[in-house]
Amino acid sequence: MSIYTCTMNLAIDLFIETDTMNPFTVNRTKDDDIQANGKGVNVSLILKMLGVATTALGFRAGFTGNYIEDYLHEKVISTDFIEVPGMTRINVFTQVNQTQEEYKLVNQGPEIPMEKVQAFLEQIKGLQAGDHLCISGSLPRGVEPKILVEISRICHERDVHLIIDSSYQEVMDCLPYQPFLLKPNEEELESWFGQVIDTEEAYLFYGQQLLAAGAQNVLLSLGGEGAIFFTQNKIIRGNSPKGKVVNTACAGDTLLGTFLAGYLTDQPLEDTLRKSLAAGSSTAFRKGLTDFSDVDELSKEIEIKEERVKTWGIIN
């Protein structure tokens, strides 16, 4: 069994801390940090820290793409990126101390030629039965969201376990191909179903609707409210520990990567969800990804409870 992560729109993230942010003037920064990023890249980094080897897939462009690949190789993470013209994007995240506001400037990334998209799909067709593929994040220009459906079809035909962490409406069209795991947040759930979903009962109802439509498992991330994990015969929920949020950009990736590490190594579900919530919060409380140094302590604040599974017909 091999594990692959896929970030089709790789990124370098620049984190800036400043006391004030005023227009039409020079704003001096207090601190800054640069990180190789992209949602799938983060999942690979987290899995590596937890002793699980992966190969990172996606499209790499220019010296910024080379930086990400070099960084992953330094971390002893395998890559099989497809080189494309242009430049891998740089995103900017700014924390303003005076107002406690966070600004996120996310760029588009390179445009992917059609022949490179086809080369990527051929790469996916080369995966073996029993492999795991985690597709995460946004798509670059030149790649249509319907590619998610094509990837789902390929994985279903080849018995590859597909994990999807993406916000596009086309995720719903992937469900007939029974993806192994979906990881939505509450905003994505609302978008997919066209409903306001902001109560405990609604989270449970719509999470189970994803199962009824074909998803094998669902990990619903609720930010400061914790997370809920759904299977066909079990639902467990955990709260998030308290702390000062510094960076929300990578917390969900940390949650997912930690959860996959526990799940794929047959750890108890309750322990896996607790550690995942603690790790996700640890990332949210710092500028970059967690180093797991405070995860055991944060885990003490998390209570895992089991919810009752109800049987509903699928809604139209």
C-alpha positions as CSV (number, residue, x, y, z in Angstrom):
1,M,0.0,0.0,0.0
2,S,1.3,3.4,-1.0
3,I,0.0,6.8,0.1
4,Y,-0.2,9.8,-2.2
5,T,-1.1,13.4,-1.6
6,C,-2.0,15.7,-4.4
7,T,-1.8,19.5,-4.4
8,M,-2.7,20.7,-7.9
9,N,-2.2,24.3,-7.0
10,L,1.0,24.3,-4.9
11,A,1.9,27.4,-2.9
12,I,4.5,29.2,-0.9
13,D,2.9,30.9,2.1
14,L,4.4,34.1,3.5
15,F,3.2,34.8,7.1
16,I,3.6,38.4,8.3
17,E,3.0,39.8,11.8
18,T,2.5,43.5,12.1
19,D,1.3,45.8,14.9
20,T,-0.8,48.0,12.5
21,M,-1.9,47.9,8.9
22,N,-2.6,51.3,7.4
23,P,-3.2,52.2,3.8
24,F,-0.9,54.4,1.6
25,T,2.0,54.1,4.0
26,V,4.9,51.8,4.7
27,N,3.8,49.2,7.3
28,R,6.8,47.7,9.1
29,T,6.5,44.1,10.0
30,K,7.3,42.6,13.4
31,D,7.9,39.1,12.2
32,D,7.7,37.0,9.1
33,D,8.0,33.3,8.1
34,I,8.0,31.5,4.7
35,Q,6.7,28.0,4.3
36,A,6.3,25.5,1.5
37,N,2.6,24.9,1.4
38,G,-0.5,23.7,-0.3
39,K,-3.0,21.5,1.4
40,G,-1.7,18.2,0.2
41,V,1.8,19.3,1.0
42,N,0.8,20.0,4.6
43,V,-0.9,16.5,4.8
44,S,2.4,14.9,3.6
45,L,4.4,16.9,6.2
46,I,2.1,15.9,9.0
47,L,2.1,12.3,8.0
48,K,5.9,12.3,7.8
49,M,6.1,13.6,11.4
50,L,3.9,10.8,12.4
51,G,6.0,8.1,10.7
52,V,3.8,7.6,7.6
53,A,5.6,7.9,4.2
54,T,3.9,9.6,1.3
55,T,4.6,10.7,-2.3
56,A,3.5,14.3,-3.1
57,L,1.8,14.8,-6.5
58,G,0.8,18.0,-8.3
59,F,2.0,20.6,-10.7
60,R,5.3,22.4,-10.1
61,A,6.2,25.7,-11.8
62,G,9.3,27.9,-11.8
63,F,11.8,28.6,-9.0
64,T,9.0,28.7,-6.4
65,G,7.9,25.2,-7.4
66,N,11.5,24.1,-7.1
67,Y,11.7,25.5,-3.6
68,I,8.7,23.4,-2.5
69,E,10.2,20.3,-4.1
70,D,13.6,20.9,-2.5
71,Y,12.0,21.5,0.9
72,L,10.0,18.2,0.7
73,H,13.1,16.3,-0.2
74,E,14.9,17.8,2.8
75,K,12.1,16.4,4.9
76,V,12.6,13.0,3.2
77,I,9.3,13.2,1.4
78,S,9.1,11.7,-2.1
79,T,7.6,13.8,-4.9
80,D,6.4,13.1,-8.4
81,F,5.4,16.6,-9.5
82,I,4.6,17.4,-13.2
83,E,6.5,20.5,-14.3
84,V,4.5,23.2,-16.0
85,P,5.2,26.7,-17.4
86,G,4.9,29.8,-15.2
87,M,5.4,30.2,-11.5
88,T,4.0,28.4,-8.5
89,R,2.1,31.0,-6.4
90,I,3.1,32.9,-3.3
91,N,0.2,33.6,-0.8
92,V,0.4,36.2,1.9
93,F,-1.2,35.9,5.4
94,T,-1.0,39.0,7.6
95,Q,-1.8,39.1,11.4
96,V,-2.5,42.6,12.6
97,N,-1.9,42.7,16.4
98,Q,-3.7,46.0,17.1
99,T,-7.0,44.9,15.7
100,Q,-6.5,41.1,16.0
101,E,-7.5,40.8,12.3
102,E,-6.1,38.3,9.9
103,Y,-5.8,39.0,6.2
104,K,-5.4,36.3,3.6
105,L,-4.2,37.1,0.1
106,V,-4.3,34.0,-2.1
107,N,-3.0,34.1,-5.6
108,Q,-4.3,32.1,-8.6
109,G,-1.2,30.1,-9.6
110,P,0.0,29.1,-13.1
111,E,-2.3,28.0,-16.0
112,I,-1.9,24.3,-16.6
113,P,-1.8,23.2,-20.3
114,M,-4.2,20.5,-21.4
115,E,-1.4,18.0,-22.2
116,K,-0.1,18.4,-18.6
117,V,-3.6,17.7,-17.2
118,Q,-3.8,14.5,-19.3
119,A,-0.3,13.5,-18.1
120,F,-1.6,13.9,-14.5
121,L,-4.6,11.7,-15.1
122,E,-2.3,9.0,-16.6
123,Q,-0.3,9.3,-13.4
124,I,-3.4,8.6,-11.4
125,K,-4.3,5.6,-13.6
126,G,-0.9,4.1,-12.6
127,L,-1.9,3.9,-8.9
128,Q,-2.4,0.4,-7.5
129,A,-5.3,-1.3,-5.8
130,G,-5.2,-0.6,-2.1
131,D,-3.3,2.7,-2.5
132,H,-4.6,5.9,-0.8
133,L,-4.8,9.2,-2.7
134,C,-5.6,12.4,-0.9
135,I,-6.7,15.2,-3.2
136,S,-6.7,18.6,-1.4
137,G,-7.3,22.3,-2.1
138,S,-8.1,24.5,-5.0
139,L,-7.5,24.0,-8.7
140,P,-5.2,26.1,-10.8
141,R,-6.2,27.8,-14.0
142,G,-6.7,25.3,-16.9
143,V,-8.0,22.6,-14.6
144,E,-11.8,22.3,-14.4
145,P,-13.5,21.1,-11.2
146,K,-15.0,18.2,-13.2
147,I,-11.5,16.6,-12.9
148,L,-12.5,15.6,-9.4
149,V,-15.2,13.4,-10.9
150,E,-12.8,11.8,-13.3
151,I,-10.3,11.1,-10.5
152,S,-13.1,9.5,-8.5
153,R,-14.1,7.3,-11.4
154,I,-10.5,6.2,-12.0
155,C,-9.9,5.5,-8.3
156,H,-13.2,3.6,-8.0
157,E,-12.3,1.4,-11.0
158,R,-8.8,0.7,-9.6
159,D,-9.8,0.2,-6.0
160,V,-7.8,3.2,-4.9
161,H,-9.0,4.7,-1.6
162,L,-9.7,8.4,-2.4
163,I,-9.7,11.1,0.2
164,I,-11.2,14.5,-1.0
165,D,-10.6,17.8,0.8
166,S,-12.0,20.4,-1.6
167,S,-14.8,22.9,-1.7
168,Y,-16.1,22.6,-5.3
169,Q,-19.7,21.7,-5.9
170,E,-18.5,18.9,-8.1
171,V,-17.5,17.0,-5.0
172,M,-21.1,16.0,-4.8
173,D,-20.9,14.4,-8.2
174,C,-18.0,12.2,-6.9
175,L,-20.2,10.5,-4.4
176,P,-21.5,7.8,-6.7
177,Y,-17.9,6.5,-6.9
178,Q,-17.8,6.0,-3.2
179,P,-14.8,8.0,-2.1
180,F,-13.1,6.6,1.0
181,L,-13.2,9.9,3.0
182,L,-14.6,13.4,2.6
183,K,-13.3,16.2,4.8
184,P,-15.7,19.2,4.5
185,N,-16.1,22.2,6.9
186,E,-19.4,23.7,7.8
187,E,-19.2,26.3,5.0
188,E,-18.6,23.7,2.3
189,L,-21.5,21.6,3.7
190,E,-23.8,24.6,3.4
191,S,-22.6,25.3,-0.1
192,W,-23.1,21.7,-1.3
193,F,-26.6,21.4,0.1
194,G,-27.7,25.0,-0.4
195,Q,-28.8,25.2,3.2
196,V,-27.9,27.1,6.4
197,I,-26.3,24.4,8.6
198,D,-25.5,25.8,12.0
199,T,-27.0,23.4,14.6
200,E,-25.8,20.2,16.1
201,E,-28.8,18.3,14.6
202,A,-28.1,19.8,11.1
203,Y,-24.5,18.8,11.2
204,L,-25.4,15.3,12.0
205,F,-28.2,15.2,9.4
206,Y,-26.1,16.5,6.5
207,G,-23.0,14.6,7.4
208,Q,-25.1,11.4,7.2
209,Q,-26.6,12.6,3.9
210,L,-23.0,12.5,2.4
211,L,-22.8,8.9,3.6
212,A,-26.2,8.1,2.1
213,A,-25.1,9.6,-1.2
214,G,-22.0,7.3,-1.4
215,A,-19.1,8.6,0.8
216,Q,-17.7,5.8,2.9
217,N,-16.5,8.1,5.7
218,V,-16.9,11.8,6.5
219,L,-14.7,14.0,8.7
220,L,-16.6,17.2,9.3
221,S,-14.3,20.0,10.6
222,L,-16.1,22.7,12.6
223,G,-13.2,25.0,13.5
224,G,-13.5,26.2,17.1
225,E,-16.4,23.8,17.7
226,G,-14.3,20.7,17.0
227,A,-15.1,17.9,14.5
228,I,-17.4,15.0,13.8
229,F,-16.4,11.7,12.2
230,F,-19.1,9.7,10.5
231,T,-19.1,6.1,9.3
232,Q,-22.1,4.0,8.3
233,N,-22.5,2.6,11.8
234,K,-20.8,5.0,14.1
235,I,-20.6,8.8,14.7
236,I,-18.2,10.4,17.2
237,R,-17.7,14.0,18.0
238,G,-14.9,16.0,19.8
239,N,-14.5,19.6,21.0
240,S,-11.6,21.9,20.2
241,P,-9.2,23.0,23.0
242,K,-9.0,26.7,23.9
243,G,-6.2,28.9,22.9
244,K,-5.2,32.1,21.0
245,V,-5.7,31.5,17.3
246,V,-2.7,32.7,15.2
247,N,-3.0,30.9,11.9
248,T,-6.2,29.1,10.6
249,A,-4.7,28.4,7.2
250,C,-3.2,25.0,7.9
251,A,-5.3,23.7,10.9
252,G,-7.7,21.6,8.7
253,D,-4.8,20.0,6.9
254,T,-3.2,19.1,10.2
255,L,-6.5,17.6,11.4
256,L,-6.8,15.5,8.3
257,G,-3.1,14.4,8.2
258,T,-3.2,13.4,11.9
259,F,-6.5,11.6,11.4
260,L,-5.2,9.6,8.4
261,A,-2.1,8.6,10.3
262,G,-4.2,7.2,13.1
263,Y,-6.7,5.6,10.8
264,L,-4.2,4.0,8.5
265,T,-2.2,2.5,11.4
266,D,-5.4,1.0,13.0
267,Q,-5.4,3.3,16.1
268,P,-8.7,3.5,18.0
269,L,-11.1,6.0,16.4
270,E,-11.7,7.9,19.6
271,D,-7.9,8.3,20.2
272,T,-7.4,9.3,16.6
273,L,-10.0,12.0,16.6
274,R,-8.8,13.4,19.9
275,K,-5.2,13.6,18.7
276,S,-6.3,15.1,15.4
277,L,-8.3,17.9,17.1
278,A,-5.4,18.6,19.4
279,A,-2.9,18.7,16.5
280,G,-5.2,20.9,14.4
281,S,-5.5,23.3,17.3
282,S,-1.8,23.3,17.9
283,T,-1.3,24.5,14.3
284,A,-4.0,27.1,14.8
285,F,-2.1,28.4,17.8
286,R,1.2,29.0,16.0
287,K,2.5,30.4,12.8
288,G,3.3,27.1,11.1
289,L,2.5,23.5,11.3
290,T,2.5,21.9,14.7
291,D,5.6,20.0,15.9
292,F,3.3,17.9,18.2
293,S,5.2,19.1,21.3
294,D,2.0,20.4,22.9
295,V,-0.5,17.9,21.5
296,D,-0.6,15.6,24.5
297,E,-1.4,18.6,26.8
298,L,-4.1,19.9,24.5
299,S,-5.6,16.4,24.2
300,K,-6.5,16.6,27.9
301,E,-9.1,19.3,27.1
302,I,-10.9,17.2,24.5
303,E,-13.9,15.0,25.2
304,I,-15.0,12.5,22.7
305,K,-18.6,11.4,22.7
306,E,-20.6,9.0,20.5
307,E,-23.7,10.3,18.7
308,R,-26.7,8.2,17.8
309,V,-26.9,7.1,14.2
310,K,-30.2,7.8,12.5
311,T,-31.5,6.4,9.3
312,W,-32.7,9.0,6.8
313,G,-33.4,8.6,3.1
314,I,-31.2,10.6,0.8
315,I,-32.6,14.1,0.0
316,N,-32.9,15.4,-3.6
